Structure formats: C-alpha cells, structure tokens
Amino acid sequence: MSIVEGFSLGIFGRALNGRESGPNFKPEGYLATLIHLLDRAVSAEYRSTVLAAFQDVEDNAALLHWLDLEVAHEDAAVTASQHTLDIANNLYSISTGRARTAISTS
C-alpha cells in the first residue's frame, strides 16, 4: 500500500487515470454543507418575505375596513347636512312667502 492510497480527488482523480489518487479533500462534503447553508439562508429570506407580504395584506385589509366605516360616517354627515339645508331653505322660503315644499320630519 502506497502513501497515497486511501486518499481521493473524487471525480478529478478518476478522470486523470481511472483510479483514485491524491489527498481526499472531500469536496462533496464541503459542497453539501455549503448548499445546505445556502438553502437555509434562502429559505429564511423567503419566509421573511412571505411573512412581510401577509402582514401587508392584513394591514391593508384592516385599513379598508376603517375606510369603509369612514365612508359610511361621511355619507351620513352629508345626508344630515343636506336635510338641514333643505329645512333651512324651506323655512326661508316660508318666511319670504315663497314656500316650495312642506317641511318633512323624516
């Protein structure tokens, strides 16, 4: 058994002379670890991106809810203001003798 037997260059050693020779740096193990770490980093970034997207959707859904309530309040305020204006115009018309419509209590 020679001093280099038992060491390997993996596919590189086999490509050179058909048999394994040279030191064993185990590139497969290093690459597997590197791939695993890169996969974890990419997965963590993807998870972070997805969670941020869900948070944005939740925030915007809540915002739409509050804006819908605000629109309803604004519509009610416009209706009440219009009713007040109609009453004021009718009272003015009655006081000047030019009544247009009867004052409603609705």
C-alpha positions in Angstrom: 0.0 0.0 0.0 1.5 3.3 -1.1 1.3 6.5 0.9 -1.3 8.0 -1.3 -3.6 5.0 -1.3 -6.8 5.7 0.6 -6.8 9.4 -0.5 -9.0 10.6 -3.3 -9.6 13.6 -5.5 -13.1 12.2 -6.2 -14.1 12.5 -9.8 -11.0 14.6 -10.6 -8.6 11.7 -9.6 -10.7 9.2 -11.6 -10.7 11.4 -14.6 -6.9 11.6 -14.6 -6.0 8.0 -14.7 -9.1 5.9 -13.9 -8.1 5.2 -10.3 -8.3 7.2 -7.2 -5.1 9.0 -6.2 -4.1 12.1 -4.2 -5.3 13.6 -1.0 -9.0 13.5 0.0 -10.4 17.0 0.5 -13.9 15.6 0.3 -15.4 18.4 -1.9 -18.7 16.6 -1.8 -19.0 17.2 2.0 -17.9 20.8 1.7 -20.3 21.4 -1.2 -23.1 19.7 0.6 -22.6 21.8 3.7 -22.4 24.9 1.6 -25.5 24.0 -0.3 -27.3 23.3 3.0 -26.3 26.6 4.4 -27.3 28.5 1.3 -30.6 26.6 1.2 -31.3 27.7 4.8 -30.4 31.3 4.1 -32.6 31.4 1.0 -35.4 29.7 2.9 -35.1 32.2 5.8 -35.2 35.1 3.4 -38.2 33.6 1.5 -40.0 33.0 4.8 -39.3 36.6 5.9 -40.6 37.9 2.5 -43.8 35.8 2.7 -44.5 36.9 6.3 -44.0 40.5 5.3 -46.4 40.1 2.4 -49.0 38.5 4.7 -48.5 41.4 7.2 -49.0 43.9 4.3 -52.2 42.1 3.3 -53.5 42.1 6.9 -52.6 45.8 7.3 -54.4 46.8 4.1 -57.5 44.7 4.9 -57.7 46.5 8.3 -57.2 49.8 6.6 -60.1 49.0 4.1 -62.3 48.2 7.0 -61.7 51.5 8.7 -62.0 53.4 5.4 -65.4 51.7 4.8 -66.6 52.9 8.2 -65.3 56.4 7.5 -67.1 56.5 4.2 -70.3 55.4 5.9 -69.9 58.2 8.5 -69.1 60.8 5.8 -72.3 59.7 3.8 -74.4 60.0 7.0 -72.9 63.5 7.6 -73.7 64.6 4.0 -77.2 63.3 4.3 -77.7 65.1 7.6 -76.2 68.3 6.2 -78.5 68.1 3.1 -81.5 67.6 5.3 -80.5 70.6 7.4 -80.1 72.7 4.3 -83.5 71.6 3.0 -85.1 72.6 6.2 -83.3 76.0 6.3 -84.3 76.7 2.7 -87.9 75.8 3.3 -88.0 78.0 6.4 -86.5 80.8 4.4 -89.0 80.3 1.6 -91.9 80.2 4.1 -90.7 83.4 5.8 -90.5 85.2 2.4 -93.8 83.9 1.2 -92.3 81.6 -1.5 -92.8 78.2 0.1 -91.5 75.4 -2.2 -92.3 72.3 -0.3 -93.6 71.3 3.0 -91.1 70.7 5.8 -90.8 67.0 6.4 -89.9 65.4 9.7 -88.1 62.5 8.2 
